[in-house]
Amino acid sequence: MKKRIGLLLLFIVIAALVGFGVYSWNYYSKYIDVDTIYPGVTIQGMDVGGLSVEEAQQKVDDYVDALSEKTVTLQVEDREKSFALRQAGLTCENPDAAKQAEALGREGNIIKRVLQVQAIAAGGKDIPLDFSVDADKTKSIIKKKGKTLETKKKDASLTREDGKFVVEKEVDGISIDFNKDAEKLAALIASPDWNQQDVTLTMDYEKDPAKHTAQELDAVQDVLGTFTTSFADSSEGRCINVENGAKLINGTLLYPGESMSVYDKVAPFNAENGYRLAGSYENGTTVQTYGGGICQVSTTLYNAVLRAELEVTERQNHSMTVHYVELSEDAAIAGTEKDLKFKNNLDNPIYIEGSTSGRTITFTIYGKEYRDKDRTIEFVSETTSTRAPGEKKVKDSSLTQGKTEVESAGRTGYTAKLWKVIYENGEEQERVQVNSSSYMAVPEVIRVGTKKPTPVKKDKKSDKKNKKDTKKDNSKNNKSEKKKK
């Protein structure tokens, strides 16, 4: 009896377990046996629970497309340049994320699966997306955009417009390592720390600072020296040459310690460089050359340089005197043999302005005034000797004997000195010799005729007739005298 009761209880337990198992299978099979992604699953934080693989994939694609439009901003100091991530070839490295999401909770026996699905539903499960950029595209776009952020070194510049100085600020040179910046961007996009937002990339670059700055040029305001000469009696060609020379020198900027050669500024002397034929000195005579008159340009500048008290390192006088300045105030230009050179020996930059107006040429040197206001200077020319021009006679067979013509006027020769006289409060304090000059004497050239006069041929018939007429006249006069008596 007891045995029957035991068997009955066992049967009941087995039946209960089987029933519970069948119930549980039906219940949980409905819970886990679905065609969609289980609840609680996310991809890159996006909820895909209850979605099909296709729907989840579309959500991923939309996310990647939106991410491709995120902006990369290249930054160099305060300048920026931007582009979209798609231009760098942004790619999702796990395009099968939707399938990965769909596979969660689908491995193992039913109990294991149920436990997994329940755990996902309770705590969630995220599948992060990994990204990369195309190396070649990234290098290309960064170089293309970054090139505009590079700069060539440029010193500050100074111009004079409408009587005022205009300073253009300096530019520091910037060179960028585009390959290094491309690698930096690629590493950031591939990093799990990237927040999938816009990117600001501070670029790697090297700076080459400008040598001269706007701050230096701001000091150039004062007139240090100025001088004017006239070329009113010059030929058209000479006028053009003087104007051209002033233009070529105008705007010259010299920093402390820098030197200038007038010849280097105004050469070459040819038509292509704006010059015309005009008179110039050569071996004691005046000849027509391109650039004739350029010496007046250098002479005018020389006198402005003296008044600015800059250091003159080279200067030669003309072979003969000139009319537009006093003796020893001139500065000749003759190829590379004669040149005017000077140096900015001051502590600040100087600016040279050259201009012509009404057949006068003026040079003005600007800088920062460094001299005491009670100190003044003047320049005095002293003639130390004089040589008479003399006379030179040249035989000329084209002129008749006894006739003369002046071929060229003579020039008196001189030696001279130039003095700088320094005053304080109007009283002379010092007299310093600036230079000494020697000008050749040129004789007056007179052409003397050597051509013999052509003899005049007499007409015999005419001579006989003249004699007869004379006799007749004398006879008439005699008769007239008798009647009067």
KEDO-145942 format. One record per residue (C-alpha): residue in one letter; x, z, y. Coordinates in steps of 0.05 Angstrom, whole numbers, padded with zeros to 5 digits, always signed. Layout:
BEGIN
AXZY/...
***
This chain:
BEGIN
M+00000+00000+00000/K+00055+00019+00047/K+00091-00045+00029/R+00030-00086+00049/I+00024-00050+00114/G+00098-00064+00130/L+00091-00137+00114/L+00029-00141+00157/L+00065-00108+00216/L+00124-00155+00207/F+00077-00214+00207/I+00044-00189+00270/V+00111-00180+00305/I+00136-00249+00284/A+00070-00280+00307/A+00076-00243+00373/L+00147-00267+00383/V+00129-00337+00364/G+00070-00335+00411/F+00112-00306+00467/G+00165-00358+00454/V+00115-00414+00456/Y+00085-00387+00519/S+00153-00377+00550/W+00175-00447+00531/N+00113-00478+00561/Y+00121-00436+00623/Y+00194-00446+00634/S+00195-00518+00612/K+00147-00532+00669/Y+00193-00493+00715/I+00258-00528+00697/D+00235-00593+00667/V+00227-00630+00734/D+00253-00696+00761/T+00273-00669+00829/I+00331-00626+00853/Y+00319-00552+00842/P+00299-00508+00900/G+00356-00474+00938/V+00404-00533+00932/T+00435-00558+00997/I+00484-00612+01014/Q+00529-00596+01074/G+00475-00546+01094/M+00418-00595+01088/D+00360-00572+01043/V+00350-00623+00987/G+00309-00578+00940/G+00248-00615+00914/L+00277-00683+00933/S+00293-00739+00886/V+00365-00764+00880/E+00347-00825+00922/E+00315-00782+00977/A+00374-00735+00977/Q+00423-00794+00981/Q+00385-00823+01040/K+00392-00756+01075/V+00467-00756+01062/D+00474-00827+01087/D+00436-00811+01151/Y+00481-00751+01162/V+00545-00792+01153/D+00518-00846+01200/A+00504-00793+01253/L+00572-00762+01242/S+00605-00830+01252/E+00579-00831+01323/K+00612-00765+01340/T+00664-00773+01395/V+00739-00766+01391/T+00768-00750+01460/L+00842-00762+01469/Q+00870-00716+01522/V+00935-00720+01561/E+00937-00668+01616/D+00876-00680+01659/R+00863-00751+01635/E+00819-00770+01576/K+00798-00830+01534/S+00744-00829+01481/F+00720-00869+01420/A+00670-00860+01363/L+00693-00835+01295/R+00667-00898+01262/Q+00722-00936+01299/A+00772-00895+01259/G+00738-00915+01194/L+00703-00848+01178/T+00687-00844+01103/C+00651-00792+01060/E+00696-00775+01002/N+00641-00751+00956/P+00585-00803+00960/D+00556-00777+00894/A+00536-00710+00926/A+00462-00725+00913/K+00476-00734+00839/Q+00517-00671+00838/A+00458-00634+00869/E+00411-00663+00818/A+00456-00641+00760/L+00455-00568+00779/G+00416-00526+00727/R+00412-00582+00677/E+00468-00562+00630/G+00466-00513+00571/N+00408-00483+00532/I+00342-00466+00562/I+00358-00395+00575/K+00423-00413+00611/R+00388-00465+00651/V+00332-00419+00670/L+00382-00367+00693/Q+00420-00419+00733/V+00357-00446+00766/Q+00334-00376+00783/A+00402-00358+00812/I+00402-00422+00855/A+00332-00408+00879/A+00351-00336+00897/G+00420-00346+00927/G+00425-00420+00943/K+00478-00470+00924/D+00513-00515+00976/I+00552-00578+00961/P+00600-00591+01019/L+00616-00662+01040/D+00689-00683+01047/F+00710-00735+01099/S+00770-00778+01114/V+00790-00834+01162/D+00824-00900+01149/A+00898-00893+01165/D+00907-00963+01194/K+00843-00962+01235/T+00859-00893+01262/K+00929-00914+01284/S+00900-00977+01316/I+00845-00944+01356/I+00888-00886+01379/K+00942-00934+01402/K+00891-00979+01437/K+00857-00922+01474/G+00919-00879+01483/K+00959-00935+01515/T+00917-00925+01578/L+00940-00853+01580/E+01014-00872+01581/T+01046-00879+01649/K+01111-00909+01675/K+01153-00864+01718/K+01145-00880+01791/D+01175-00845+01850/A+01133-00827+01910/S+01132-00883+01962/L+01128-00885+02037/T+01098-00939+02082/R+01082-00941+02155/E+01014-00970+02174/D+00985-00972+02244/G+01038-00925+02270/K+01027-00872+02216/F+01063-00856+02152/V+01025-00864+02086/V+01053-00827+02026/E+01036-00849+01956/K+01043-00793+01905/E+01095-00797+01850/V+01076-00811+01777/D+01112-00777+01720/G+01128-00821+01660/I+01088-00805+01597/S+01103-00834+01528/I+01058-00818+01469/D+01074-00813+01394/F+01013-00852+01369/N+01031-00846+01295/K+01037-00771+01300/D+00971-00765+01335/A+00937-00810+01283/E+00963-00764+01228/K+00938-00703+01267/L+00868-00732+01272/A+00866-00751+01199/A+00887-00680+01179/L+00833-00650+01222/I+00777-00694+01194/A+00799-00678+01123/S+00803-00604+01136/P+00747-00558+01110/D+00753-00523+01177/W+00725-00582+01215/N+00656-00566+01241/Q+00631-00638+01240/Q+00625-00638+01316/D+00658-00678+01372/V+00734-00675+01369/T+00782-00663+01427/L+00852-00685+01408/T+00908-00660+01452/M+00959-00714+01444/D+01033-00706+01430/Y+01072-00737+01487/E+01138-00734+01525/K+01141-00728+01600/D+01195-00760+01643/P+01187-00729+01712/A+01193-00774+01774/K+01258-00764+01812/H+01228-00764+01882/T+01163-00731+01902/A+01112-00736+01957/Q+01133-00668+01981/E+01202-00697+01998/L+01171-00754+02037/D+01124-00710+02076/A+01185-00687+02116/V+01196-00757+02146/Q+01161-00753+02213/D+01212-00752+02270/V+01248-00808+02306/L+01323-00797+02294/G+01348-00860+02328/T+01321-00925+02357/F+01351-00987+02390/T+01326-01053+02418/T+01360-01119+02435/S+01333-01184+02464/F+01339-01254+02435/A+01298-01287+02490/D+01348-01344+02501/S+01354-01361+02427/S+01336-01427+02394/E+01274-01430+02350/G+01317-01428+02287/R+01355-01367+02311/C+01290-01331+02330/I+01263-01343+02260/N+01327-01316+02229/V+01325-01252+02270/E+01252-01240+02253/N+01266-01253+02179/G+01325-01205+02178/A+01283-01150+02210/K+01228-01161+02158/L+01276-01158+02099/I+01304-01090+02122/N+01238-01061+02145/G+01212-01005+02100/T+01279-00985+02071/L+01279-00914+02046/L+01343-00876+02035/Y+01347-00808+02001/P+01402-00758+02016/G+01469-00786+01992/E+01444-00858+01985/S+01478-00916+02020/M+01455-00983+02046/S+01490-01050+02054/V+01459-01096+02106/Y+01488-01157+02070/D+01454-01137+02005/K+01388-01130+02042/V+01388-01196+02079/A+01426-01244+02033/P+01425-01298+02008/F+01426-01341+02070/N+01386-01402+02050/A+01319-01435+02064/E+01288-01403+02002/N+01300-01334+02032/G+01266-01353+02097/Y+01326-01375+02140/R+01336-01434+02186/L+01398-01468+02214/A+01425-01436+02277/G+01490-01422+02313/S+01542-01374+02285/Y+01616-01361+02297/E+01669-01394+02254/N+01743-01398+02270/G+01733-01390+02344/T+01677-01441+02349/T+01602-01441+02342/V+01574-01478+02282/Q+01504-01488+02252/T+01492-01446+02190/Y+01432-01418+02153/G+01421-01347+02178/G+01454-01357+02246/G+01433-01296+02288/I+01433-01246+02230/C+01490-01209+02265/Q+01441-01189+02320/V+01399-01157+02266/S+01458-01117+02239/T+01481-01099+02309/T+01413-01072+02330/L+01409-01031+02266/Y+01481-01006+02277/N+01462-00977+02344/A+01400-00943+02315/V+01444-00914+02260/L+01493-00887+02311/R+01437-00853+02349/A+01411-00822+02285/E+01482-00798+02274/L+01485-00824+02202/E+01552-00836+02169/V+01577-00908+02180/T+01622-00927+02122/E+01637-00999+02141/R+01633-01039+02206/Q+01671-01097+02236/N+01665-01129+02305/H+01654-01203+02317/S+01712-01250+02326/M+01687-01265+02396/T+01642-01226+02444/V+01567-01227+02439/H+01518-01224+02497/Y+01464-01177+02472/V+01505-01111+02470/E+01566-01082+02504/L+01636-01088+02476/S+01647-01048+02411/E+01572-01039+02401/D+01566-01099+02355/A+01568-01103+02279/A+01583-01170+02247/I+01559-01199+02181/A+01603-01253+02148/G+01591-01261+02074/T+01620-01202+02036/E+01681-01199+02083/K+01644-01167+02140/D+01586-01120+02127/L+01551-01061+02157/K+01545-01002+02110/F+01521-00932+02123/K+01501-00869+02085/N+01445-00820+02092/N+01487-00757+02101/L+01426-00714+02118/D+01387-00664+02077/N+01322-00704+02078/P+01301-00777+02066/I+01303-00828+02122/Y+01257-00888+02133/I+01280-00951+02170/E+01229-00991+02209/G+01248-01060+02233/S+01203-01102+02278/T+01203-01159+02328/S+01158-01168+02389/G+01162-01214+02448/R+01232-01238+02427/T+01260-01169+02421/I+01282-01135+02357/T+01277-01060+02347/F+01301-01014+02292/T+01276-00942+02288/I+01302-00891+02238/Y+01254-00835+02220/G+01269-00770+02184/K+01266-00696+02197/E+01298-00676+02262/Y+01357-00631+02248/R+01391-00627+02317/D+01382-00575+02371/K+01333-00597+02424/D+01383-00580+02480/R+01435-00628+02449/T+01436-00701+02471/I+01483-00759+02460/E+01500-00826+02492/F+01548-00882+02476/V+01597-00910+02525/S+01636-00975+02519/E+01707-00975+02546/T+01747-01040+02557/T+01820-01026+02543/S+01850-01095+02555/T+01831-01165+02578/R+01862-01232+02559/A+01847-01295+02600/P+01817-01352+02561/G+01869-01405+02582/E+01859-01479+02580/K+01868-01530+02525/K+01870-01605+02542/V+01852-01656+02489/K+01865-01730+02499/D+01803-01772+02492/S+01810-01848+02486/S+01736-01857+02498/L+01743-01831+02569/T+01774-01873+02625/Q+01840-01850+02654/G+01830-01799+02708/K+01764-01773+02680/T+01755-01705+02647/E+01699-01670+02611/V+01692-01596+02590/E+01680-01596+02515/S+01671-01520+02508/A+01675-01462+02556/G+01731-01412+02546/R+01720-01340+02527/T+01758-01281+02553/G+01791-01237+02501/Y+01782-01162+02501/T+01801-01098+02466/A+01751-01042+02471/K+01731-00973+02446/L+01663-00941+02436/W+01655-00868+02452/K+01600-00819+02432/V+01589-00769+02487/I+01556-00703+02468/Y+01517-00662+02518/E+01487-00593+02515/N+01436-00575+02569/G+01459-00637+02606/E+01533-00618+02608/E+01586-00659+02571/Q+01616-00619+02513/E+01654-00670+02473/R+01674-00744+02472/V+01687-00774+02404/Q+01715-00844+02391/V+01667-00883+02346/N+01707-00947+02337/S+01756-00997+02367/S+01747-01072+02371/S+01788-01133+02387/Y+01756-01199+02410/M+01797-01263+02410/A+01808-01303+02473/V+01784-01375+02466/P+01812-01429+02513/E+01769-01475+02552/V+01773-01543+02519/I+01778-01601+02568/R+01777-01673+02545/V+01823-01718+02586/G+01811-01793+02589/T+01867-01840+02565/K+01829-01906+02567/K+01858-01956+02616/P+01808-01987+02666/T+01787-02059+02652/P+01817-02107+02706/V+01767-02145+02749/K+01773-02222+02745/K+01770-02260+02812/D+01726-02322+02823/K+01770-02377+02858/K+01710-02419+02883/S+01677-02359+02911/D+01742-02339+02944/K+01751-02408+02979/K+01679-02405+03003/N+01690-02335+03031/K+01751-02360+03070/K+01712-02420+03100/D+01656-02374+03120/T+01706-02327+03152/K+01737-02384+03193/K+01669-02407+03217/D+01651-02337+03238/N+01716-02330+03276/S+01706-02397+03311/K+01636-02377+03333/N+01661-02311+03358/N+01716-02345+03400/K+01666-02392+03433/S+01619-02336+03449/E+01676-02296+03482/K+01694-02357+03527/K+01623-02363+03552/K+01621-02289+03569/K+01683-02297+03609/
***
